[in-house]
Amino acid sequence: MEESTAESTAATADTLRMELKKTIAEILDDGGVSEDRGETDGSSRFLKAIEEAVRILNRLREVESKMADSDTSSSSPAASVPQVPKEFKCMLSHAIMSEPVVIASGQTYERRYIQQWLMYKVTCPKTREVLSHRLWSPNYLVDELITQWCQANKYDRPEASDKPIGLFNDDIDLLLQRISSPSSVEDQTKAANELRRQTKRFDNVPASFVAEIPESITRLLTPLSALGEDIDSNPGFQKDIITALLYISGLEENKTAVAQHPLVIPLLTKSLKQGIAKTRRNSAEALWLLSKLDSNMTIIGNSETLKALVHIIKEDHFTAAISASYAVFHLCCLPENRGKVVSEGLIPALINRIKERNFVYIYFALLALMTAQNGVIEEIEDLGFVDGMFSILRNTSCSVTGENGTLIFLRMCGLNTGDRDRERTRLKLIKEEEDKYSTFSKLAKQGSQRAMIKAEAILQWIKRSGTGEEP
C-alpha cells in the first residue's frame, strides 16, 4: 500500500511538471509582454497563465515535499538534482537564466548574452528574423517563474553577472574555417591568434568548443598536424594553436574528449620538442591539465611523451620544467610509468633542479614519489645527494618539503635489498644527522602532522638500530 501511494505521488508530480512546462511555454511564446494586446483580451489571458503557473508550482512544491518525506522514511537514495526546464535556459548561454530579458521578437534570453549578440547582429538568435530594434526589456514575469521554480526544487540559482563573454558558436565556426581552409597563411595565422585570445579571455568559448561545434578539435589541429616535421615552420601559428588547446583542455568536461582525440597527444609531444619556449611550456601545461583525469593517464603515458617531458625537466627554462614536473607527477601516480621516466634520466634531472634552489618543493615532491620505484633510493645515494637532502630538510620552512623529506628518509630506513653494508651505511648517515642537528626530533615536534608521524617513525628506527634490534 505504501509503495502504491508513493507511485501515485510520483505520477502526480510528473503530471504537474508536464502542465507547468506547457504553461511556461505559452507564457514564453507570448514574450512576457503585451504591448500589442487589448487590456481585456491579451493581458487578461497572459495574467491568467501566470496565475496558473504559480498555482502549479505551489502544488508541485507540496507534492515533492511529500515525496521527500517518503524517501526519508523508506531510506531510499536521495533525489537527484532536478533538471532545469529548457524554457528556463537561455539558448545562448545554455544555462538557467539569472537575468531574463525580452527582445523585439518576443524571445527571452540572458541579459549579458543577448547584449553581446546585439552588439554585432540585428537578428533574433532563435527565429533568425531581422529585429525592428535592438532594445530589450527585463522579463519580470519569467524571472518570477524561475525564482518560484528554484524555490520549489531547492535549486541554487546563479547570481546575475557582468562578466564579459566571447564569440558565439557561429563566429568560432568561422574562425575554424579560416584555420582549416585558409585563403592565405596570413589569414590562417590571424584566425589562430584570435581563437587563442578568445579561449583565454572568455569562459563560454572553451565550454562550447568541444560540445557544440562539429569536429572542432580535428579542424583546429589538422593544419598543424599536416606540417609534419615542419611543425615549427610557422612558430606563431603553432604557439596559438597549442595555447588554444591548452585553454580548451583546462575545462573538466573537455578533458576526456581532448585526450582521446588521436591528434592531440602526438602534437603536444612533438611541440615539447619543436617550438619556441612558450609553445613548449604550454604543451607541458596542457599535458599536465589532461593528466589530472585518471582515465587519461594511460593515454598520455606513452614512452615518447614521457621522454619528451623528462627532457624538458632536464634542459628547458624553469617555467616549462615546472609544468613538465607537474605532468610527470600526475602520470607517475600510475606505477607502470615510473620505470619509464627513471630510465630516461629523471632522477639526476630532478637533483640538478633541486640544487638550483628554485621551486624546490615541486621537484622534491616528485623525487619523493619516485622513491617508491625500485632502485631510485640507490640511485640517489650513488649520485651523492643524501647530504643535499639532509641540508634541505634541515633548513626548510615549507611543510610540504618537510613531509616529502621525511617520507624519503623513512623509505630509506625500511629499504631491504639484501645489501647489508649499504643498509648499515644508510642508517649510520641518518643517525649522524640526528645526533648532530636533531633534524628528525625537531620535525617530530614542529613539523606538519604528516611530517611528525614520519619523523617519529624514523627516530624509532634510529633507536632500534642503536640497540642492535631488528627494526
Buried (B, 14 or more C-beta within 10 A) or exposed (E): EEEEEBEEBBEBBEEBBEBBBEBBEBBBEBBBBBEEBEEEEBBEEBEEBBEBBBBBBEBBBEBBEBBEEBBEEEEEEEEEEBEBBEBBBBBBBBBBBBBBBBBBBBBBBBBBBBBBBBEEBEEBBBEEEEBEEBEBEEBEBBBBBBEBBBEBBEBEBEEEEEEEBBBBBEBBBEBBEBBBEBEEEEEBBBBBBBBBBBBBEBBBBBBBBBBEBEEBBBBBBBBBBEBEEEBBEBBBBBBBBBBBBBBBBBBEEBBBBBBBBEBBBBBBBBBBBBBBEBBBBBBBBBBBBBBBBEEBBEBBBBEEBBBBBBBBBBEBEBBBBBBBBBBBBBBBEBEEBBBBBBEBBBBEBBBBBBEEEEBBBBBBBBBBBBBEBEBBBBBBBEEEBBEBBBBBBBEBEBBBBBBBBBBBBBBBBEBEEEEEEBBEEBBEBBBEBBEEBEBBBBBBEEBBEBBBBBBBBBBEBBEBBEEEEEB
